[in-house]
Amino acid sequence: MFDAIDFILNVAGLLLWLNWRSVRLDPFNRGIPATLAGTVRRAEPLRLKRWHFLAAVTALLVVRAFFYVHIGPAANWTPRVQLLFVTPAFPLVRSGHTFFLSALIFSLASFIRVLVIFYLSLLALAAVNRRETNPDPLQKLLLLQLGRAGKWPWAAQLIAPVLIITALWALFHPLLLHISVTTPVRSNFILFAQGGVISLMAMVSLKFLFLPLLLIHIVITYVYLGANPVWEFINTTARNFLSPLRQLPLQFGRIDLAPVLGILLIVALLFLLPNYLIRLLAHRGLSLWPE
């Protein structure tokens, strides 16, 4: 139950974060009018400033940490952050007393994990649709959230998440070491290698983005669900994602097997293969986690 509550609060924090990012894009809030809409003034003064959303995110992370540290031990709940190859557990009790620092670091780490995966998904969508000369409204909104990163070359969009995730792991490691969540490393090389493994986890999480996208693409290809910008965006993204498969003879009349092959490849490479490698290494007493 607590894991579900943590997820819901992460989503709430993400929405507050997106509002903080989006306020500066509102034409009504620009200091210098750039368009006709920018010359219009609100009938009432703006009640919420941009910093209010960021303050709300901070308050959410602190208050839920206070909630976790007081309710979690009574429910025999140990917070964990799922990183695929390793799952750090955050103790809420130390020496018979509640451990607020551990709950606070977990609250921050759990939110940052969701934030990183969200922006990684946006970056992946931007990379897939980078050749669109006339982006639809959803693509434009996506690019606005990414800012300059949405226009980077695809190689930079691929490397940047690895560098950012590795840097975050290196930044959090001393804190995790202080609260006994992780163990010391022999060298900085091992620390950066651990960050690389975590970034691999983040890349694997893209299966939860593209698999549903292709399934919905198949449905709306053969079932008319009406005109909707969302369906247009999904169709465009699916076509661009499947473009490497277009060289294969997968079209039979009105039947297109490219989405089916794409789904099978995602299941094989991002679901079955990682699980197989983990089981194989465990059977041989090995691990992908550098120590």
C-alpha positions as CSV (number, residue, x, y, z in Angstrom):
1,M,0.0,0.0,0.0
2,F,2.8,2.4,0.9
3,D,4.5,1.8,-2.4
4,A,1.3,2.8,-4.2
5,I,1.0,5.9,-2.1
6,D,4.6,6.8,-2.8
7,F,3.9,6.4,-6.6
8,I,0.8,8.6,-6.4
9,L,2.7,11.3,-4.5
10,N,5.5,11.1,-7.1
11,V,3.0,11.7,-9.9
12,A,1.6,14.7,-7.9
13,G,5.1,16.0,-7.5
14,L,5.8,15.6,-11.2
15,L,2.7,17.6,-12.1
16,L,3.8,20.4,-9.8
17,W,7.2,20.3,-11.4
18,L,5.7,20.5,-14.9
19,N,3.6,23.5,-13.8
20,W,6.8,25.1,-12.5
21,R,8.4,24.5,-15.9
22,S,5.4,25.6,-17.8
23,V,4.6,28.9,-16.1
24,R,7.4,30.7,-18.0
25,L,5.9,29.5,-21.3
26,D,2.5,31.1,-20.6
27,P,2.1,34.1,-23.0
28,F,0.2,36.0,-20.3
29,N,3.2,35.9,-18.0
30,R,5.8,37.2,-20.4
31,G,7.3,40.6,-19.5
32,I,7.6,41.7,-23.1
33,P,4.7,40.8,-25.5
34,A,5.9,38.6,-28.3
35,T,2.5,37.9,-29.8
36,L,-1.0,39.4,-29.8
37,A,-1.9,37.1,-26.9
38,G,1.1,38.6,-25.0
39,T,-0.5,42.0,-25.0
40,V,-3.6,40.8,-23.1
41,R,-3.6,41.2,-19.4
42,R,-5.5,39.0,-16.9
43,A,-8.6,40.5,-15.3
44,E,-7.3,39.4,-11.9
45,P,-3.7,39.3,-10.7
46,L,-1.9,36.0,-11.0
47,R,-2.2,34.3,-7.6
48,L,0.4,31.6,-8.1
49,K,4.0,32.6,-8.9
50,R,6.4,30.2,-10.5
51,W,8.4,29.6,-7.3
52,H,5.1,28.5,-5.6
53,F,5.1,25.3,-7.6
54,L,8.8,24.6,-6.7
55,A,8.1,25.3,-3.1
56,A,5.1,22.9,-3.2
57,V,7.3,20.1,-4.6
58,T,9.8,20.7,-1.8
59,A,7.0,20.7,0.8
60,L,5.6,17.5,-0.6
61,L,9.0,15.7,-0.4
62,V,9.6,16.8,3.2
63,V,6.0,16.2,4.5
64,R,5.8,12.7,3.0
65,A,9.2,11.8,4.6
66,F,7.8,12.9,7.9
67,F,4.7,10.7,7.2
68,Y,6.9,7.7,6.2
69,V,9.1,7.8,9.2
70,H,6.2,7.8,11.6
71,I,3.8,5.4,9.9
72,G,6.2,3.1,8.0
73,P,7.8,1.3,11.0
74,A,4.3,0.6,12.5
75,A,3.3,-1.0,9.2
76,N,6.5,-2.9,8.9
77,W,7.3,-1.1,5.7
78,T,10.9,-0.6,4.4
79,P,11.1,2.0,1.5
80,R,13.0,0.8,-1.5
81,V,14.1,2.3,-4.8
82,Q,13.9,-0.2,-7.7
83,L,17.0,0.2,-9.9
84,L,16.6,-3.2,-11.7
85,F,20.1,-4.6,-10.8
86,V,20.1,-3.2,-7.3
87,T,17.3,-2.2,-4.9
88,P,18.5,0.1,-2.1
89,A,16.5,-0.3,1.1
90,F,16.2,2.8,3.4
91,P,16.0,2.0,7.1
92,L,13.4,4.0,9.0
93,V,14.6,3.0,12.4
94,R,18.1,3.1,13.8
95,S,19.1,2.2,17.4
96,G,15.5,2.0,18.4
97,H,14.7,5.5,17.1
98,T,13.1,6.7,13.9
99,F,15.5,7.8,11.2
100,F,14.1,10.9,9.5
101,L,17.2,11.5,7.3
102,S,16.8,8.1,5.7
103,A,13.1,8.8,5.0
104,L,14.0,12.3,3.5
105,I,16.7,10.9,1.2
106,F,14.4,8.1,0.1
107,S,11.6,10.7,-0.6
108,L,14.1,12.7,-2.7
109,A,15.6,9.7,-4.5
110,S,12.2,8.2,-5.3
111,F,11.0,11.5,-6.9
112,I,14.2,12.0,-8.8
113,R,13.9,8.4,-10.2
114,V,10.4,9.3,-11.6
115,L,11.6,12.6,-12.9
116,V,14.6,11.1,-14.7
117,I,12.5,8.3,-16.3
118,F,9.9,10.9,-17.4
119,Y,12.4,13.2,-19.1
120,L,14.2,10.2,-20.6
121,S,10.9,9.2,-22.2
122,L,10.4,12.7,-23.5
123,L,13.9,12.7,-24.9
124,A,13.3,9.3,-26.5
125,L,10.2,10.6,-28.2
126,A,12.0,13.7,-29.4
127,A,14.8,11.6,-30.8
128,V,12.3,9.3,-32.6
129,N,10.4,12.2,-34.1
130,R,13.4,14.5,-34.8
131,R,12.9,14.4,-38.6
132,E,9.3,15.8,-38.3
133,T,9.4,19.2,-40.1
134,N,5.8,20.1,-39.1
135,P,5.4,18.8,-35.5
136,D,1.9,18.3,-34.1
137,P,0.7,20.2,-31.0
138,L,1.8,17.3,-28.6
139,Q,5.2,17.2,-30.2
140,K,5.6,21.0,-29.8
141,L,4.5,20.7,-26.1
142,L,7.1,17.9,-25.6
143,L,9.9,20.0,-27.2
144,L,8.9,23.0,-25.0
145,Q,9.3,20.8,-21.8
146,L,12.7,19.6,-23.0
147,G,14.0,23.1,-24.0
148,R,17.3,23.0,-25.9
149,A,17.8,19.3,-25.2
150,G,14.9,18.6,-27.6
151,K,17.0,20.0,-30.5
152,W,20.2,18.2,-29.7
153,P,21.7,15.7,-32.2
154,W,20.5,12.2,-31.5
155,A,24.0,11.1,-30.3
156,A,23.9,13.9,-27.6
157,Q,20.4,12.9,-26.6
158,L,21.6,9.3,-26.2
159,I,24.8,10.2,-24.2
160,A,23.3,13.0,-22.0
161,P,21.0,10.7,-19.9
162,V,24.0,8.4,-19.1
163,L,26.1,11.3,-17.9
164,I,23.3,12.9,-15.9
165,I,22.3,9.6,-14.2
166,T,26.0,8.7,-13.4
167,A,26.5,12.2,-12.0
168,L,23.3,11.8,-9.8
169,W,24.5,8.5,-8.5
170,A,28.0,9.9,-7.7
171,L,26.2,12.8,-5.9
172,F,23.9,10.6,-3.9
173,H,26.5,7.9,-3.0
174,P,28.0,9.8,0.0
175,L,24.5,10.3,1.4
176,L,23.6,6.7,0.9
177,L,26.9,5.6,2.5
178,H,26.1,7.9,5.5
179,I,22.8,6.2,6.2
180,S,24.2,2.7,5.5
181,V,22.1,2.1,2.4
182,T,25.1,1.2,0.2
183,T,28.7,0.1,0.7
184,P,32.0,1.9,0.0
185,V,33.6,1.5,-3.4
186,R,37.2,0.7,-4.1
187,S,37.7,3.5,-6.6
188,N,35.9,6.3,-8.5
189,F,35.9,4.0,-11.6
190,I,33.7,1.5,-9.7
191,L,31.4,4.4,-8.7
192,F,31.0,5.6,-12.3
193,A,30.5,2.0,-13.5
194,Q,27.6,1.7,-11.0
195,G,26.2,4.9,-12.4
196,G,26.5,3.4,-15.9
197,V,24.6,0.3,-14.8
198,I,21.8,2.4,-13.3
199,S,21.6,4.4,-16.6
200,L,21.2,1.1,-18.4
201,M,18.2,0.4,-16.1
202,A,16.7,3.7,-17.2
203,M,17.2,2.8,-20.8
204,V,15.5,-0.5,-20.3
205,S,12.5,1.3,-18.7
206,L,11.7,2.7,-22.2
207,K,9.9,-0.6,-22.8
208,F,7.0,0.7,-20.8
209,L,6.8,3.6,-23.2
210,F,7.1,2.1,-26.6
211,L,5.3,-1.2,-26.0
212,P,2.0,0.4,-25.1
213,L,2.5,3.0,-27.9
214,L,2.8,0.2,-30.5
215,L,-0.2,-1.7,-29.1
216,I,-2.3,1.5,-29.3
217,H,-1.0,2.2,-32.8
218,I,-2.2,-1.3,-33.9
219,V,-5.7,-0.6,-32.5
220,I,-6.2,2.8,-34.0
221,T,-4.9,1.6,-37.3
222,Y,-7.7,-0.8,-37.8
223,V,-10.4,0.7,-35.5
224,Y,-11.6,4.3,-36.1
225,L,-11.7,6.1,-32.7
226,G,-12.3,9.6,-34.1
227,A,-10.0,12.5,-34.9
228,N,-7.7,13.3,-31.9
229,P,-4.3,14.9,-31.6
230,V,-3.2,12.1,-29.3
231,W,-3.9,9.4,-31.9
232,E,-2.1,11.5,-34.5
233,F,0.9,11.8,-32.3
234,I,0.9,8.1,-31.5
235,N,0.7,7.1,-35.2
236,T,3.5,9.5,-36.2
237,T,5.7,8.3,-33.4
238,A,5.0,4.6,-34.2
239,R,5.8,5.1,-37.9
240,N,9.1,6.8,-37.1
241,F,10.0,4.2,-34.5
242,L,9.3,1.4,-37.0
243,S,11.1,3.1,-39.9
244,P,14.2,0.8,-39.7
245,L,11.8,-2.2,-40.3
246,R,10.3,-0.7,-43.4
247,Q,13.0,-2.2,-45.6
248,L,11.6,-5.7,-44.8
249,P,8.7,-7.2,-46.7
250,L,6.1,-6.8,-43.9
251,Q,3.3,-5.3,-45.8
252,F,0.6,-7.7,-47.1
253,G,-2.2,-5.7,-48.7
254,R,-3.8,-3.7,-45.8
255,I,-2.0,-5.8,-43.2
256,D,1.2,-4.3,-41.8
257,L,3.2,-6.6,-39.7
258,A,5.9,-4.1,-38.8
259,P,4.2,-3.1,-35.5
260,V,3.9,-6.8,-34.5
261,L,7.6,-7.4,-35.3
262,G,8.4,-4.2,-33.3
263,I,6.5,-5.5,-30.3
264,L,8.2,-8.9,-30.5
265,L,11.6,-7.2,-30.6
266,I,10.8,-5.0,-27.6
267,V,9.6,-8.0,-25.6
268,A,12.7,-10.0,-26.6
269,L,15.3,-7.3,-26.1
270,L,13.9,-5.3,-23.2
271,F,11.9,-7.9,-21.2
272,L,13.2,-11.4,-21.8
273,L,16.9,-10.7,-22.4
274,P,17.6,-8.6,-19.2
275,N,15.8,-11.2,-17.1
276,Y,17.7,-14.0,-18.7
277,L,21.0,-12.3,-18.2
278,I,20.2,-11.7,-14.5
279,R,19.2,-15.3,-13.9
280,L,22.3,-16.6,-15.8
281,L,24.7,-14.4,-13.8
282,A,23.0,-15.3,-10.6
283,H,23.3,-19.0,-11.4
284,R,27.0,-18.6,-11.9
285,G,27.4,-16.5,-8.7
286,L,28.0,-13.3,-10.7
287,S,26.3,-9.9,-10.8
288,L,26.1,-7.0,-13.2
289,W,26.5,-4.6,-10.3
290,P,30.1,-3.5,-9.9
291,E,31.5,-3.7,-6.4
